[in-house]
Amino acid sequence: MILKTGTMLAAFLLMAAQASTPGPASAADQTMIDAARKEGTVVWYTGLIVNQFVVPASSAFEKKYSIKVDYVRADSVEASVRILNESKAGKVLADVFDGFAAPALKRAGVVAKWLPDAASKLPAQYSDPEGYWVATNQFTLTPAFNTKLVPKGMEPKTFEDLLDPKWRGKMAWDSRASSSAGPGFIGLVLSSMGPDKGMDYLRKLAPQKITGLSVSARQVLDQVIAGEYSIGLQMFNHHVPISAAQGAPVDWIKMQPAMGVLSVISVTKDAPHPNAARLLVDFLASAEGQTLYRDADYIPVDPAIEPKSPALRPDGASFKAQYMTPEQIDSEMPKWSSIYADLFR
């Protein structure tokens, strides 16, 4: 189910709260801690920015539990391929992985069915009803613009504004099959406008000659900052204040609805260090871990911990979002990518 806007956030919370969460939730008790310390190490495949979050989070975990964190930086596609290859070879190296790859790896049978105790303290929509993942942080995808090329107040504020001929050839997005790319924007339009109105809108948008770049959304934003394009679509809005604080001429647009997606974390089924893996996941989902996400300029999922810039997180009232689970994005992405290929390539 993809939820409508307006009262969408409240409905999403209510729906999720009614769902049960199967599978045992294990507390980070002394027995687990002792077993994890005997293992001594945990291997974490992560798509998060190393210096911004992975290093400080690893240091905090190591200091608390005296367990070494070995991390491998890889995006979700790279991590999933790597984990699948390890599993086929019978030599799994990853204990924990984060990002957006959980649905595909669940289908492949390489994810442990386990949720940390910390998951029970979060709103129910932030853990998998089937018990395979817990969310650690959320991403809000909006347009962003170069404030030297587009004076503040002159930026497009609605989807319809993007159809203005003055933006033709001045917009860019990631062209890959991702929620933070052209196909993700298509999914947002279809889910918020409905299939008929959505397709009509997308056909009107296609002549705007949006440049598709086979790079990450962060790299698209960098090109907007450099003045290559006026507007970037499907940008992670939390990246913008980080760059703006460093003097970059950039701002994000509270275009509604935004797309809300979850970054989730899971334990691999044959983790070499299963207790250390569970302990790391529990730590990152705890209030202590959520504070680390906040301090690193990410948007935590714990409602009690506000982002550094509270406006970044949709509140369901003044700033609405269309939230989609990893499974929804995974199941719909082939359709969105097909439409993208037909209309925008």
N, C-alpha and C positions, 0 to 999 in steps of 0.2 A: 504494500500500500504506500502511495506517495501522498502526503498530506497537503491540504490547501493552506493558503495564507490566512491572514486575519487572526483568527483564534487558533491558528495552526500549532503554535508552540504549546499552548495549554492542552490542546487535544493530544499532541504527541506525548506529553508528560503523562496524561491520564491513561492513554492506551498502553504505554510502556509500563506504568505502575501496575496495571492489571495483569501483566504477563508474569508468569512464574519463571524462576531461574533454576533450571535443573543442574544437577551435578554438585558435588561437594564443594563447599567454600572452606578453605583451610586457613586458619589463623597463623600468623607468623609467631607461633609459640616457641618456647625454648627448645623443644624437640626438633622442630624444623631448623631453627637457627644452628643448633649443634651439628645436625647432619649436613647443613650447607657449609659450615666452617670446615668440616672434614673434607668436603669436595674441594674447597679452597679457591675455586675459580668459577666464573660464569661467562659464557660467550654470548654477546648481544649483537645481532644484526639490526642496524638502525638506519633509518632514512633521515633522522634529525641532524641538524647542523652540529658538527663535532665541537668546535670551540664554544659555540653559543650554549649548548645544553649537555651534550654527551659527556664532556670532560668534567664539568662541575657536578653533574648527577652521579657519575661514576665515582668521583672523589668522595662525595657525601656518603654513598653506599659503602665504599671501602672503609671509610673512617668509622662508620657505625658498626659494621659487621666483620671487619678484617677479612673480607673476601675480595679477591682481585677480579676486576672487570676487564675482559678483553673485548673490544668492540670492533666491528667491521662496518664501515660506512657504505651503504648500498641503497639505491631506491627500491621501491616495492617490487618492481619487475625483476631487477637484478637479484634481490634477496630471494624471491620465490623460485627463480631458476636455480639458484645456488643450492637452496634447501632441497629442492626436488632431486637434483643431481646427487647430492650427498645421500639422500634416502635410497635412491636406486643403487648406489654403490655400497650401501650397507655401512656407511661411515658418516653419520650425522655429526657435524661439528657445532652447529648453532644450538644454543639452549633456549634462546629467546629471540623473537623478531617483532618489529613494530611496523606501522605504516598501514597499507591498504590491501595487503596480499592475503589476508586471512580466509576469505571465501574460497579462492582457488586452492589454497593449501588444505583447507578443510575437505574439499572434494577429493583431494589426492590422499587423504588419510594420514597426513603427517603432522597434525596438530593435536596436542593433548587436550582432552576435555577436562578443563580445570579453571576455576575462578578463585581469585584471592578473597580473603575475608574483607579486604578494603572495598571490594565491589559492592558488598551489601550496604555500605555506608554512602554510596553514590545513588543518584536517581536511576531508576531501573533501565532507562533507555541507553545507559552507558555501559551495559554489559550484554553479551550475546545470549538471547533466550535459550540457545542450545548449549551454552556453557563453554564456548571455545575462545572468547576474547573479552577483554575489558578495555574501554576507551581510556586514554590518558590525557588527550588534549583534543580540542576541536579547531577546525579551520573554517573561516568565513570567506567565501569567494565573491569578490565584487570587482567592478572596474576600478582602475587607477589612472591618473593623468599627470602629465608634465605641466607644472604650474607656470613655466616660462612660455610654453607654447599655447596653453589654455589658461587664461587668467581665472582665478577662483571666482565662482559665480557664473561663469560662462560654460562650465562643463555640462555634459548631458546628464540629466538627473533621472530619466525614466528609460525604459526599453524603447519606447516610441522615439525618444530624442536621438537614439542611436541611428535612426533612419534618415536623419537630416543629411542632405547631400554634402554639407560642409565637412562631414567626417569621412567621406569616401577616400579610401586609400591612406587614412591616417590612424587606423586601428590595427592592433596585432593581438595574437593569442598563440598559445602552444597548439600545435597541430596533432599531437599524439592522442592515443586513446586513454584519456585521463579525465577525472572530474575537474581538474584545474586546467582545462584546455577547451578547444572548440567543441568537442563532443559533450563535455560536461555542461557548457553553456546551452547546448541544444536540449539536454536533459532538463535543465532548469526551466527553459521556456516551455517545453511540452508539459511538464508537470504543473507549472503555475498557470498556464493559459488554457490547457487542454489540448488534445491532439489536433483538432481542426483549426482553431485560432492560432495555436502554436505554429503549425506548419505554414499557415498563411503569413505569419510574422516572419518566419525564417526565410521564406521565399522573397520577401521584401528586403530582408537584411543582406541576402547574398550579393546583390549588386554593389554593396558598399566596399567590396574588394578588401576584406580583412586579410591581413598578411598572416599566413600560417608559418610558424617557426618551429622546427623540430628540436626544441630546447625546453628546459623546465620553465614553469611559471615565474620563478625567481629571475631567470635569465631574460625572460620577456620584460619583466619590470625594469631590469637594468638597462635594456635598450630604450624603454620609455624614458627613463631618467637621463640617458645620454642624448635624448632628442631625436632618436631615429623614428619614433612614432609618438603621436600625441596621447593616445589612449591604449591601455592594455586591458583586455577582458579576461575574466576569471583569474584575477590576481588574489593571492593570499593577503587579506587586508592587514594582518599583523606585521607583514614585511614593510609596509609603508612608513609607519612611525619610526621604525628602526633606521631606515634610510633618511627620512626627513630630519631626524635628530643629528645626523652626520652632515647636514647641509644640503641634501639632495632636493631638487625642485620637484617634489612629488606629493600628491595627496590621493586619498581614496574616496570613492563615491558611495554614499549610502543608498544605492539603487536597490529597490525592493520588489520582490523578495530576493535576498541573496541566497546563495547555496551554502548550506551548512553540512560539513562532512566531519567524520570522526577519524582520528588516528588511533589505532587500537594496538594492543600488545598481546602476544600469546606465547605459550610454552610449546616447544616442539615435542612431538610424541615420543621420540627416542633420545631426548636430551641427555648428553653425557653427564651433566651436572643438574639433575632434576630438582633437587632441594634448593640449590643456589638459584636456579632459574625461577622457581616459585617465590623465593624470597625477594628477588629483584622486582618481579612483577608486583608483588604486594607493596613493596616500598614505593614504586612509582605511582601506584594508584592511591596511596595513603595521602593524608593531608600534608605530611612532610614532603612527599614527592611532588604533589600538586603545587606546593609553594615554589619548588624549584622550577617547574614549568613557568609559573608566573614571573619569577625573577629573571628567567631567560627570554622574556617577551613572547612566550607562547600563550595561548588561551586555555587555561585549565578547564576540566569538565566539572570539577567540584564547585557547585553553585556558591559555596561559602567563601571561595577564594576568587576575587575579582582580578581580571587582567590589569596590567599596569595602566592601560587605556581602556576603561570600562566600556566605552562606546563600541569597541571592536566586537563585543559579544552581543548578538541579537537578544533583545528582551521580549520579543513577541508583541510589543505595543508600538513604541516609536521606531523600532527597527525589527522588521520581520524577516524570517528566513525559511527556506524550504529545506528541511532536514532529511537526509537520506542515509540509510544504513549502508555499511560496506556490501551487504548482500544485495540490496536494491541496485546500487551502482554496478555491481558485478553482473547482475542479470540483464540490466538495461543497456549496458555499454555497447554491445554489438549493434543494437538498433541505432543508437545515437551516432556511432561511428559510421554506419552506412549512410545515414542522412547527411552527415558531414561530408563524406566523399561525394555524394550526389550534388550537393549545393555549393560547397565552399572550396573544393580542390580545383 
